[in-house]
Amino acid sequence: MTYRNRRQFLAALSASAVTATAGCQRSLGSASQSHPVSEPISSWPTFRGEQHNTGYTGANSGLGTEPTVAWTYEAEGPFWGSPAVADGTVFIGSADNALYAVDAGSGEAVWTFSSDHRIEATPAYDDGTVYVGSYDKHLYAVDAETGEERWSRSFNGLIRGSPTPWNGSILVGIGCHNLACAWYANDADVPENGWVYSLDAESGETEWRVEIGTEVVSTPALTDETMYVGASDGVMYALDPNTGDERWTYETRDMIWSSPAVAYGTVYFADWNGNVHAVDAETGEEMWFADTAGRYISGSVAVSEDAVYVGNTPYNSLDDPTTNYGKVFRFDRQTGEEVWDYETSSLEVGSSPVVTSDRLYVGSHRQTEGGSSTAGMHAFTLDGDQEWFLEIGGRGVGSSPALVDGTLYFGGTDSTLYAVE
């Protein structure tokens, strides 16, 4: 079901795009046949750094070969969401129901904004406003300088994924009933539906909405022509970002929590069956498919000029005394051939990697408090050697790092925000 306001309805009537299923008809326009990050980035305003969700900085890391903690900031609850960094400020939400703004250089608090439930989504910064969703079924627009609410919107579902600003609109997925949030969705009597909304960035007014799947925790990726988003019905959707019209769909074997990345005319993402997919951005046709032999992949891929990186969670059974640990993988970007994998000492790599021209950074975590496994932030060379590891308390690091100006920012489940140089 699609809802449009009058402006979007008229735009849809004049549009020449025709809905197509994958492999049957080509959509209008095409994604760029190059990497969208052509120059080194100087900020990290959204979940994966920019609207294409590649997690690539376009430059060397700037970090040393030994981790140095420049500063930490203590919150009241664990950080599962990831930081956004813009205008010298780190923005991050916490399970203590708060959105924090912290000075990126000093680690001093700038302001705190309170919602009515936990914030696991990554904030998105755009033109002086921070947008973030909460388990309280609201999306908030907050003044980035003062922390004052500009507007808020209520929905029928939880918001666990992150919003993507685009061309004066905010695109966001709604709905969460999976194992990570079913405990609250059931108690809150949240409908078992998923939606994608386009909202006016200035007012929060609905521009269009599309009902898809059972939930949407994936963060949309945008080109100038198409929006890509996954859903827990196991389908990757390509939609017209102006109208919400479907251009193609691509079906997988299981849920898609992973947020898609778009580069070189290709959409890269992972599914809950432990697989990585590369799909033609224009047609939805499969280009390659790789199996990590894991139980699931909950994080998103990082895409550099040569490779695709992702972490997984392995199978473990009470009937088998052998413990399998989460791995980090590098795949050839063009062929999907596995180049290397690295087995961590953690049970899950649910963090989404950041890749530079010389390093890879990704978090790992335990599935429960305590236990014998270690978890934290990992730094790898692009050859697959672990350069350093910073152990983090609590359950480790589920947050995906942000890298800006030689400083790595990430949240820990020990309720601490870290800046590492």
N, C-alpha and C positions, 0 to 999 in steps of 0.2 A: 504494500500500500504506500502510495506517495502523496504527500500533502504539499501544495505550493501556495504561496501568497500571489497576489495579482501580478506583481512584477515578474516573478519566476514563471507564472503560467504563460504570460505573453512571450517571454523569452523562449519557452519550450515550443510554442507554436511556430516561431520563426526559425528555430534551429533545424538544421538539416541532418543532424545525427539520427541514426536509426538504431534501435536496440538490437543487439546481436548476441547470440550465444557463442561460446568460445569456438574458434576455428571455422565459423560459418560466414562471417562478414567482417571486413576491416572497419575499425572505428575511424572517425575523422582525426586528422593530425597524427603525430607520432612523437614518442618520447625521444629526447636527444640521444644520438648515437655516440655520445662521449660521457665522461664523468661530470656530473653537475657541479662538483667542487673543483673549479679550475684554478682558484687562487687560495692561499692559506686563509683559514677562517680566523676571525678575531673575537667571536662571541659564540655562545651555545644557547640560542633562545628557545629551542624546542627539544622534545624528547631525544631525537637522534641528531641534533645539531642544526638541521635545516629541513625544509619541507619535503626533501626527497628521502629522508630517513636513512642516509647511508652510514652515519657514524664515522665519517672520514674527515680528517682535519686538513688534508692537502699540504702538509708540511712535516718536518721532523718534530718529534715529541717535545724537545726542549727540556725534558726531565733528565736528572742524573741517573747513574747506574745503581745507586742506592737510594731507597725511599727516605725522604726527610719530611716529617710532618710539620708544615709551616704553622698551622693552627687547627684547633678543633672548636666546635660549638655544640653544647649539650642541650638536647630537647627533653621533653617529658615522655616521649614514646619512641618506638623504633621507626627508622626510615626504611620503607620499602620502595617508595617512589624515588625518582631520579632528579637531580638538580638541573635547572636552567640557569645560564649565566649571561647577563647582559648589563650594559651600562655600569660595570664595576660592582654588580650585586649578584649574589647567589640566591635563587628562589627555589624552595623545596618544601614539599608537604610531608606530614608525619601522621602516624597512627594515633597520635595524641589529639587529632582533629584540627591541627593548626597548619597554616601556611607561613613559612618563615622567610624573611628577607635578611640576608647577612652580608656584610661588607666583604667583597671578594679578596681584598688585600689584607685586612686585619682580623677577620672573623668576628667582628663586633656586630651585635644585633642592630638592625635598622628599624624593623617593625615586625609585628606578629599579627596575623589575621586568623580569626577563629571561625570554623564551620561547626556544624552540629554532629559530625561524625568523622571517621578517619579519612585521610587523604592519601591514597596510594598512587594516584595519577601524577604524572610529571606536569608542572606548570608550563605554559607557553607565554613568552613575552612578545609583544608586538606594539610598537608605537606608543610606549609609555604605559601600557596596560598589561597586567598579568592575568591570564585566564587559567582556571583550574577547576576540576570536578571533584566531587566528594561522594562518600557512601550515603550522605544525607539526601541524595537524589537532586542535587543542585549543581549548576555550573556558575561560577563566580567570575566577575570581571572586577579586578582590584587595581587601584592606582598604584603604579610601580614605585612612586616616590614616597607616598604617604601611607599606603596600606589601607586606604579607605575604599569601601565598596562603591563601585560605579553602577553596577546592576547585577542581578542574579536571576536565574531561570530554574524552575523546578520541572522535573520530568517524572515519568512512571518507573524509571529504572535507576540502578546505581551507576555511578561513573567511575570506572577503574582504569580505562584507557585515557590517553592524553589528547587534548585538542590540537588542531593544526590551523594556524592563521593562514588565510589565502585571499588576496584580492578584496579586502574589506569584509571578509566573512570569517567565521570560526566554524570549522568542521569537526565534529566529535561523535564518537560512538557511545551508545547508551545500552545498559543492560549487563548484568553479571549474575550468573547462577552456578558458576563452576565451583570446584572444591575450595577455591580461595575465598569466595564470598557467599557461598550458599548458606552458611550459618546465619548471616545477617539478612540476606534476601528473603529467606523463608519467614523469618520472624517479622520482617517489615512488610510481608504480603506483596512483594514486588512481582509484577506479571512476568511470565517466562517468555519474553519477547526481546528482540534486539532492534535497534534503530540506528540510523545515521542521520544527524541533523546538520543543516547549514543555518547558522545564525548571523544576523547582522552584527558586526563587531562593535558598533557604537551603541546599539540599543538592546541587543539580545533577542530581537524579534525573529521569529522563525521565517526563513526564506524558503526552505523546503525540508521535507523529512522523508525517509524511506524506511520501511520495515523490512529487516533482513534477519534471517536465522533466529536463534534463540537468545543470543547475546552478542555484544560487540565490545571486546576489550582491546582490540587492535587499534593502533594509532594510524589515522589516514596518512598516506603519502600523496603528494601532489606534483604534477607537472602543469604546464600551462593549459593542457587540454583535458587531462583525465585525473580523477581521484581513484586511488586503490586502497582497499580496506578488507581485512579478513574478518570472518565471523565463526562462531562456534558450531555452525552447521557444516563446517569443513569446506566452505566455499570462499574463494578470493573473488571480490567484486571489483569491476572497473566501472565507474560511474561518471557521468558528466557533472563536473563540479558546479555548473551554473544552474542545473535543473534537477539533478539526482537521477536522471534517466540511466538505465543500465546499458552499458556498451558490450560487455561480455562477462562471463563467469567462468571460473576454473575450479573444478572439484578435486578435493584431496580425500584422504582416507580418514581424517579425524579433525578435531577442533583446530582452529587457527587462532592462537593468542598472539603469535608473532606479528609485529608490525612490518609491512612490506618496505623494501628499499628499491628505489628506481634509479638505474644508471645504464648507459649504453643500450638504450631501447629495450631494457629487460627489467622485469619485476622479480626480485629475489625475496624469498620468505621461507619460514619453516612451519611444520605442523606438529600436532600433539602425538603423532605416531613416530617421531624422531627423524623425519625426512626434511630435506632442503629442496626447494623447487626454484627453477629459473624459468620464467614464462615470458613470452613475447609481449611487450607492453602494448602493442597495437592490436594484436589479434587474440591474445589469451592462449596461444598454442604453447605446449610444453617444449622447452629448449633443452633442458636436462633435469635430472632428478638424482639426488644422492641420499643414501640411507646411512644414518650414523649408528644404527643398531642400538639406539637408546630407547628408554621407556617413553620419554617425551622431550620436546623442546618448548620451553615457555618463554625464552628470550627471543630477541630479534637478531638478524644478521647484520654484520658490518661489511661494507663493500668498498674496496680500494680499487686502484687501477688494474690490479692483476688478480685479486683474490676475493673470496667470500669467506668470512669467519663467523663461527657460532659455537655456543656451548650447549651441552645436553645433560640430561639426567638419566642414569643407567637403570637397568633392571636389577632389583635385589629381592630376594625371597627368604622367608623364614625357614624354608625347607633346604636352603643352600647356605652353608656356613661362609662361603666366599663373599667378601664385600667388594662390590664394584663401585668405582668412583666416577664422578662427572668428568667429562672430557671437553677439551677445546679443539676445534677442527679448523683447518685451512683447506679450502677447495679452490681449484683453478676456476677463475671467473668465467671463462669461455666454454670449458668442457664439463665442469662439475667433478673432475677427477680429484680424489683426495690427495693432497700434497703431504700433510702430516696431521697427527693428532697428539695431544698431550693429556695424559691422565693426571688430574689433580688429586689432592688428598681430601677433597670435599665430596659430599654426596650429591650436590646439585650445583650446576652452573646455570643459573636462571637470569643472571645479569646479561645485558647486551653489550658487546665489545665496542671499544673505541679503537680505531686503527689510524696510525700515522704513516708516514713514508718510511719509518724505521722501527716502530714498536706497535705492540698490541696490548691493551689494558682491559681486564675483565674481572668481575667479582664472582665469588663463589659462596655458597652458604650450606649450613646444615639443615636438615629437615625438622629437627627439634632442638631445644636447648640442651647443652651439654653434649655428651658422647665423646668418642675418641678421635673423631675426624677433626681436621683443622680447616678453617675457612677464612676468607678475607679477599684482599685485592692482589691480583697477579699482573706482572709485567713480563711480556714475552718479546724476544726478537722475532722477526718475520720468518726466521728459519725454524721456529718452534721450540727454542730453548727458553726456559724460564729464567729471566734475568734477576728478578727479585719477587718476594712475596711478603705482604704485610698482613699478619694475622689480626683479625678483628673479633671482638667478643660477641656475646649474644648468640645469634644464629649465623653471624658472618655478614656477607654483603649480597643482598638481592638487588640493590640499587645499581643502575647503570651509570658509569662515570661520565663526566663532562671534562673536556680538556681545553683550557683557554690560556694562552700566553705562558706556557710552560708550567701550569699548575693543574693538577688532577683533582677534581672535586667529586665526592661521592658520599652517600649516606650509609650508615651502618645500622644493623639491627640492635646494636648496643646503645641506640638513641643518640648517636654522635655523628655530626657532619664533619668530614675530613677535607683538608686542603693539603695535598702532597706535592712536594717539589722534587 
